[in-house]
Amino acid sequence: MKYRKKSIVDISNELEEMGNLVTVEVAVSDSIPPIAYIEKKKNRRKIKRKSGPTLVNYFSDKTQEQIIIYQQEVDVNKKKKIYVKEILPAFDNLVENLINVYGFTVMYESKQDLKHECLQFLYTAVDKFNAEKGSKAFSYFNVVAKNWLTIKSKQNMKRVQNYVSIDDQENLTKEEQEQIENYHFDAGFEESLFAINPRDQLTKMVTAIEYKVKTENEKTVINAIKVLVNNLEDVDLLSKRAILLYVRELTTLNSKQLSIVLSSLKRYYRDAKNEEFSQ
């Protein structure tokens, strides 16, 4: 057996009384020291950032100053020049960056169309900016433009989910394409009423309403309408406002009386129309 270290211990004093002198070799092994584990800290990479605010070249403090000047200016032409020269370029870059960074899109509209709509909205919000609250113009209009683009995109997404464009043939199923090709609609009551002979159809409708009138004022207005129908060639202007003026001159009724009578005639007209359809 091999020992890492040997030491000699003299114990003669203890054995002297026994009359023997003995030298004993005792092997003593050094004790093994305990193993200590040292936990090493992980060295994290430190990124040094430049101190100072983030610079936005297209929207500077000068832009904010011009916005305040624009708000205080009274002359319309000067306001227009300030907006076009000093404010619009900053808005244009701001909106374009938002569209490119966040990927705002609207179906069936180009990026330019979307940007121009957002610029129009920002133009209406220029007067709402209040520098006295301590906010920066860039932060304010950045939030306004981003919120508008977000709402616009959500509205477009909802419209795309609820509606299908006829022009978008790629996303249409075969059944939907057949339905579109075979689609037809019936003409409305007014269209079918004047399809053959407008004068005859008008006379027929006025006669149907005439049987339903009750008061003298209603009869007076119906007679005025019959005069207009029988003299359509002599009427210079056919519009709602012009016809009301003609009827008022023919009936000599005031505005309140004429309004009450016309409300009743509209009800008679709806009844006559329903009767026409039911036959």
C-alpha positions in Angstrom: 0.0 0.0 0.0 1.3 3.4 -1.0 0.8 6.4 1.2 0.8 9.9 -0.1 2.7 11.1 3.1 4.3 9.3 6.1 5.1 10.8 9.5 6.9 9.3 12.5 5.5 9.7 16.0 7.7 9.0 19.0 5.6 7.4 21.9 8.7 6.2 23.9 7.7 8.2 27.0 4.4 6.3 27.2 6.1 2.9 26.8 9.1 3.5 29.0 7.3 2.1 32.1 6.8 -1.2 30.3 10.6 -1.4 29.7 10.4 -1.5 26.0 11.4 1.2 23.6 9.2 1.0 20.5 9.2 3.2 17.6 6.0 3.0 15.7 5.4 4.4 12.3 1.9 5.7 11.8 0.6 6.6 8.5 -1.4 9.7 8.5 -3.2 10.8 5.4 -4.0 14.3 4.9 -7.6 15.2 4.9 -9.2 16.1 1.6 -10.5 19.6 1.7 -14.2 20.1 0.7 -14.9 21.2 -2.8 -16.5 24.6 -3.1 -18.6 25.5 -6.1 -18.6 29.1 -7.1 -21.6 30.3 -9.1 -20.5 32.5 -11.8 -22.7 35.4 -12.8 -23.7 35.6 -16.4 -22.3 38.5 -18.2 -25.1 40.3 -20.0 -24.3 42.4 -23.0 -24.9 46.0 -22.3 -26.2 48.2 -25.2 -25.1 51.8 -25.0 -27.7 54.1 -26.3 -27.2 57.7 -27.3 -28.5 60.2 -24.9 -31.0 62.8 -26.0 -34.5 62.8 -27.6 -35.3 60.9 -30.7 -35.2 63.2 -33.7 -37.9 63.3 -36.3 -36.5 65.3 -39.2 -39.8 65.9 -41.0 -41.7 67.1 -37.9 -39.6 69.5 -35.9 -40.2 72.2 -33.3 -40.5 74.6 -36.2 -43.5 72.6 -37.5 -45.2 73.0 -34.1 -44.5 76.8 -34.2 -46.1 77.0 -37.7 -49.2 75.1 -36.4 -49.6 77.7 -33.6 -49.1 80.6 -36.1 -51.7 78.9 -38.4 -54.2 78.7 -35.6 -53.7 82.4 -34.7 -53.8 83.7 -38.3 -57.0 85.3 -39.4 -56.3 85.9 -43.1 -57.5 82.9 -45.2 -54.9 83.2 -47.9 -52.0 83.4 -45.4 -53.4 80.4 -43.5 -53.5 78.4 -46.8 -49.8 79.3 -47.5 -48.7 78.3 -44.0 -50.5 75.0 -44.2 -49.3 74.0 -47.7 -45.7 75.1 -47.2 -45.0 74.3 -43.5 -47.5 71.8 -42.2 -48.7 69.6 -45.1 -45.2 68.1 -45.9 -44.9 67.0 -42.2 -48.4 65.5 -42.2 -47.6 63.8 -45.5 -44.5 62.1 -44.2 -46.2 61.2 -40.9 -49.1 59.4 -42.5 -46.9 57.7 -45.1 -44.6 56.3 -42.3 -47.6 55.1 -40.3 -49.1 53.2 -43.3 -45.7 51.6 -44.1 -44.7 50.7 -40.6 -48.1 49.3 -39.4 -49.3 48.0 -42.8 -52.6 49.8 -42.9 -54.6 48.8 -46.0 -58.1 49.3 -47.3 -59.7 46.9 -49.8 -60.2 48.4 -53.3 -58.2 51.5 -52.3 -54.6 52.4 -53.0 -52.1 53.6 -50.4 -52.3 57.1 -52.0 -56.1 57.2 -51.6 -55.8 56.1 -48.0 -53.1 58.7 -47.3 -55.1 61.5 -48.9 -58.2 60.6 -46.8 -56.1 60.7 -43.6 -54.6 64.0 -44.6 -58.0 65.5 -45.1 -58.9 64.3 -41.6 -55.7 65.8 -40.1 -56.5 69.1 -41.8 -59.8 69.3 -39.8 -57.9 68.5 -36.6 -55.3 71.3 -36.8 -57.4 73.7 -34.9 -58.0 71.2 -32.1 -54.4 71.0 -31.1 -53.7 72.9 -27.8 -50.0 73.6 -27.1 -50.9 75.0 -23.7 -51.6 71.4 -22.4 -47.9 70.6 -22.8 -48.2 68.0 -25.5 -46.0 68.0 -28.5 -47.6 68.5 -31.9 -45.9 65.4 -33.3 -47.2 63.2 -30.5 -50.7 64.6 -30.8 -51.1 64.2 -34.6 -49.3 60.9 -34.6 -51.9 59.5 -32.2 -54.8 61.1 -34.2 -53.6 59.8 -37.5 -52.9 56.3 -36.1 -56.3 56.1 -34.5 -58.0 57.2 -37.7 -56.1 54.6 -39.8 -56.9 51.9 -37.2 -60.6 52.7 -37.3 -60.6 52.9 -41.1 -59.0 49.5 -41.4 -61.4 47.9 -38.9 -64.4 49.3 -40.8 -63.0 48.0 -44.1 -62.4 44.6 -42.5 -66.0 44.4 -41.3 -67.3 45.5 -44.7 -65.2 42.9 -46.4 -66.5 40.2 -44.1 -70.2 41.2 -44.6 -70.2 42.1 -48.3 -68.9 40.5 -51.5 -68.0 42.7 -54.5 -69.4 41.7 -57.9 -66.1 42.8 -59.5 -64.1 40.5 -57.3 -64.7 37.4 -59.5 -61.8 35.4 -57.9 -63.4 35.2 -54.5 -66.9 34.4 -55.8 -68.1 30.8 -55.9 -69.6 29.2 -59.0 -73.1 29.5 -57.5 -72.7 33.2 -56.7 -71.5 33.9 -60.2 -74.5 32.1 -61.7 -76.8 34.1 -59.4 -75.3 37.3 -60.5 -75.6 36.4 -64.2 -79.3 35.3 -63.8 -80.1 38.3 -61.5 -83.0 40.5 -62.5 -85.3 42.9 -60.7 -88.8 44.2 -61.2 -89.3 47.8 -61.8 -90.7 49.8 -58.9 -94.2 51.2 -58.8 -93.3 54.6 -60.0 -91.2 53.2 -62.9 -94.0 51.0 -64.1 -96.5 53.8 -63.6 -94.8 56.0 -66.2 -93.5 53.3 -68.5 -96.3 53.4 -71.0 -97.8 56.9 -71.0 -97.0 59.4 -68.2 -100.0 61.6 -68.6 -102.5 58.7 -68.7 -100.9 57.1 -65.6 -100.8 60.3 -63.7 -104.5 61.0 -64.6 -105.4 57.5 -63.4 -103.6 57.9 -60.1 -105.0 61.4 -59.4 -108.5 60.0 -60.2 -107.9 57.1 -57.7 -106.9 59.6 -55.0 -109.8 61.9 -55.8 -112.3 59.2 -54.7 -110.6 59.1 -51.3 -110.5 62.8 -50.4 -112.9 64.1 -47.7 -112.4 67.8 -46.9 -112.9 70.8 -49.1 -109.2 71.7 -48.9 -108.3 68.3 -50.1 -110.7 68.6 -53.1 -109.2 72.0 -53.9 -105.6 70.7 -53.9 -106.7 67.7 -56.1 -108.3 70.0 -58.6 -105.1 72.1 -58.7 -103.0 68.9 -59.3 -105.4 67.9 -62.1 -104.8 71.3 -63.7 -101.1 70.8 -63.6 -101.4 67.3 -65.1 -103.5 68.5 -68.0 -101.1 71.3 -68.8 -97.7 69.6 -68.4 -96.4 71.2 -71.7 -97.0 74.7 -70.3 -95.2 74.1 -67.1 -91.7 75.6 -67.4 -90.1 73.8 -64.5 -91.0 70.4 -63.0 -89.5 70.1 -59.6 -90.9 69.5 -56.1 -90.4 73.1 -55.0 -91.9 74.5 -58.3 -95.0 72.2 -58.1 -95.6 73.3 -54.5 -95.5 77.0 -55.6 -97.9 76.2 -58.5 -100.4 74.4 -56.2 -100.2 77.2 -53.6 -101.0 79.8 -56.3 -103.9 77.7 -57.6 -105.4 77.0 -54.2 -104.6 80.2 -52.2 -104.0 78.0 -49.1 -101.4 79.0 -46.6 -98.4 76.9 -45.8 -99.9 75.2 -42.8 -103.1 74.2 -44.6 -101.2 73.0 -47.6 -98.9 70.9 -45.5 -101.9 69.2 -43.7 -103.6 68.4 -47.0 -100.5 67.0 -48.6 -99.9 64.7 -45.7 -103.4 63.3 -46.2 -102.9 63.0 -50.0 -99.7 61.0 -49.4 -101.6 58.6 -47.3 -104.3 58.2 -50.0 -101.5 57.7 -52.6 -100.0 54.8 -50.6 -103.4 53.2 -50.2 -104.0 53.5 -54.0 -100.6 52.1 -54.7 -101.3 49.1 -52.5 -104.6 48.5 -54.1 -102.9 48.7 -57.6 -100.4 46.0 -56.5 -103.0 43.8 -55.0 -105.1 43.6 -58.2 
